[in-house]
Amino acid sequence: MTRSKINFFSLITVLLGLLSVAGCGKREDAVIASSRDGILLFNNGAEPRDLDPHVVTGMPENRVIKSLLEGLVREHPESSDKVLPGMAERWESNLEKSIWTFHLREAYWTNGDPVTADDFAYSYSRILNPEFGAPYVSMLFRVKNAEAYNTGQVTDFGEVGIKVLGPRTLQVELDGPTPYLPLMLTHYTWFPLHRATIEKAGGFASRDSGWTLPGNYVGNGPFVLKEWLPNQRIIVEKNPGYWDAGSVALNGIHFFPIQDRQTENRMFQTGQLHITNGVPFNLRDKYRQENNPALREDPMFATGYLGLNNRHEGLDDPRVRHALSMALDRKTIIDKVTKNGSPAGGFVPPTIGGYALSDALPYDPEAARQLLAEAGYPGGEGLPEFEFMIANSDTSRTFAEVVQEMWRTELGVSIEILNKEWQVLIAEMDSGNYDIFLLSWIGDYLDPATFLKIMRTGDGNNRTGYGNPAYDALLAKANQVTSIEERYALLAEAEAILLADLPILPITWARNMYLIHPDVQGWASKALMDQPYESVRLVPGE
C-alpha cells in the first residue's frame, strides 16, 4: 500500500496555506495553532484514489474512510487483536463461531436517517454483486455462499449468509468456524453504506458517481467530509451527530498527500505536521543515535514485496523468478539502504503466535545464475528489459535502484524504473500493464490468512496472474477446521507452495517508522497501523 506524488504547484499551495495561520505579524507554526484548535495535521502519503470503500484497496484511502464510516465494531485504541463495539452495541455467536448475531445501537447517518441492519445488508449485496467488480470482495468470502454469489454460481442474494432479523438485528452465517470475525469487521469492506445516497448518485453498481465528494458524502462515522482539494488536502470535521461524539476529542483532521519523505520531514521539523507517514532512509540512523523523541518505530504486521507479472515472458518461468529472488541480498538492502526491519523469509510476517515462520528465501547468486541458465537465459541473455513500476517517492526510487544494480551485477538482467502516481500505479497493476511492481501488504487483521488469501486464483489483490489449485484447496480446507493448530499447519503448507512457485518476491519485514509531535496523545503502537481517531487528542505543549 503505497503513495502518490504532489506536484510543485500543489506543494506550494499547501505550504503557503499552512504558513499563513497567523496572518500578519509574527508567524505561528501550524501545529501550535492546530493543537490549540484540536485539528490533527497528518501526512497521508498519497492522494486517495477514491473514498468509496468498495472500489479501493490502499492505506491512503483506508485512513480517510475510517474517519467517515463505522462498521459493526471499532478498532481497539491499544491492541490490534481486540475490538470495541461500534454500530453494534453487542453480539453473540453459536459454539462453532460460524453464526454471529449483531444487535445495533441507536445511531444516525449524517443526514439524520437511522442506521439499520438493512444498510449493512445493502452494502454487502453491493460489494458482492458480480457486476460491480469490487477488488477487495474476497474480504467477505467467509460468508456462506458469498463467493458463489460473486462468481454467478448462486444468483439469489437471499441464499447468502446475510440475514436482517429486525431493524437493528443482523445475522452473519459463515462457511465454517471463524472466531476472528470481529477482527475482520474493522475493515472498511464491511462498513455500511447509505442506500438512498448510492441510488441517487447513479445506482447500485455505479462507480465514480460523485457520491464521495464533499456535500454528497453521507456517513455514520466520527467525522464528516468537509473539503477535498485533489493533491492538496482532505479536511474532515467532527460529526456532532455521531453516537459517541462526546468521546471524540479531535475537532478535525487535515490529511495531506505528500509522498516525498524529505519534504514531509522538513514540514515536520518546521511545525507543519503532527504526524509523518515515514522517515527518510538517510535520517533513520541519525534520529536513532540522537534518541530523537519524535521518532517512533512500531512493530508492524506487514511485508514489503515485489510483484511479478507471471503472464509475461521470462517471469512466467518459476526458475527465473527464483533466480531474481536469490540474487537479492536482502540483509544488505536493510542494513545499508532501508535501515529498517529484517529480511523476509516468507510472505507471512512475524506477530502471529503459533504460526511457523518460513525461511525459504536464501541469498545465493551463484545458484541464481545457474537457474537462469537452466531457464535458457545465461547471463540474462534473451530476457527482455523489465519495466519496474514504483510509487513516485524518493525512498521507493532508492530501493528500486539498489534492486536494479543487484540484478544487473549478479545476473545481467536489465530493468527500467518507472515512477507512477499512486492512482496510476494501481490502475496499471489492475490492468496487468506492468512487469514488476513494488508494494507493501499490511495485514487487515491478525491472522496468516490475510496475507495468503490475496494470492488465491482470481483474487482482486492478486495482480500477478498466479494461480495454483493445490494452494487454493489448502486455504479452503483451513477455513473448515476448528483447531487453531491444524488451521495454522494447513496455512503454512499453503505458504510453502506459494514460496515454491514464487509469483512474488517478499523482501522485508519492516517496522512502522514515523515522526510524531509531542502534542499528540493516544496514538498507540499498533501492528496494523489502525489507530482509531476517536482515542486521539491534542494536548498543546508549553
C-alpha angles and dihedrals in degrees: 000000000000145000151265133232125245113219123235098258094046090050091053089051092052093047094047091048092050094046096049098066093107096049114203120001126029113011116239123207112252092233092056093054093039094049089052090050095043095246117142114215106208131174106223092188098228145029108268115245091219140329095231105112091213098059104042136075107178140096095240089061095040093055093057099037094055089058091056104038135039129201133206090288136025132225116265111246094230110021133049092203094061134060138200128218113275124166085344111068091193142357143184138194140203119261092265091054089231099112120050128183120201125198112205124217125226103278137149142219117239089260091058099257116134118253108242139183087251089064089061093045090049091051092049093048089052097051091044095048107114091217091060096057099206110193094213096044092120089075086079097043092102086070112099111268092354094123092042090053092047092051095045097250088116117037101181114078087202087076091059115098095252114107130176104213095176141339090286103022124088128180123201118194116193134202092247144339110330111171090164095059093112089058090052092052092069088072117100093237087073095052121113124247129211105251098206092051093052094046093047092050096056109302144272100316099030120125128195090018097144099248090121094061124103110277092026102056112103109190140164100211134107093272139041128220109254106164139005116185106176113241090002113065149314118223124200124182131204114278107229090194095056111122092237098033091133090067095050108097099179118086092200149333129233112206115201123196098214109150103175109092095208091052095050090045091055090048091052093048091050095049101258100117136042095198132019127210094230147331127263114255092238094054101047098088091039093056091046094050093050092044090235104203091213093060117102125186110185126183108253133200093220144112127207110214147164116241114215123203100235090193095064128090113275094007089068088070115081090209090062091047091051090047091054090049096048091050091060115093097208094180092055091047089056099038097045106025120019095025089201138102130344137290112280115244093185143348098274109073128212122278101082111100113219096021114114110235116224124238100187104123109086128178106236114144093177092056088044091057091049092051092049090052091048088053089056098259107103110185088358091294112155096019116120120238105267123225111228112201120202137170111266100261137118094239094049090049093052091048092049093049091055091051090046092054095046093053093045094049100041102033110014088241116150126210134180116218114222121192113213135183112248095252092046093046092054092046092051091048092049091051093047091240097142142071101211133004135186118227143150121223115209116195117254090211135358101276134099090238091069087071102033097047093062089067094056116121109280097002112155091236093047098091095162099082089239122149135164121174092206090055092048091048093054092051090050092048091050089058091062102052125091098202113090090207093053091044093051090048091054092047091049089051089052091049089053089057090048092052092047091053091037101194087165132034113228108209113170143016097207139186123234105255120188144134122252129189117237090237089070112092129179096031099132129192106262128176093220095045086237103139108165113231091217090074096047122098135173118230110187113227125226 
